[in-house]
Amino acid sequence: MNYVLALFLASFVFVFLKAFQQRSVAFDHYKWIMPTSFAMAATEVYVIAAIVTTGYSVWAVAGMGLGGGLGCLLSMYIHRKFLGRTHG
């Protein structure tokens, strides 16, 4: 069951970064694009390797779905709070 927690956290971070990247592109925050891309690559490789190692399970899907949803919500909040909606 530890792998479910690990996938939850990895999915949380990965989707957090994906949402942050999307908002950075949409609002022209150029300086955040490259660091976010490398962090996304690292977490995506971890998620893929973890799935290959553990295999498919309903618990993994549930953990990743919950982690991804919460990561996205937090990313949208943080991006808006600290970087705003302004371009540049």
HELIX and SHEET records of a PDB file:
HELIX    1   1 ASN A    2  ALA A   26  1                                  25    
HELIX    2   2 TYR A   30  TRP A   32  5                                   3    
HELIX    3   3 ILE A   33  THR A   54  1                                  22    
HELIX    4   4 VAL A   58  PHE A   82  1                                  25    
END                                                                             
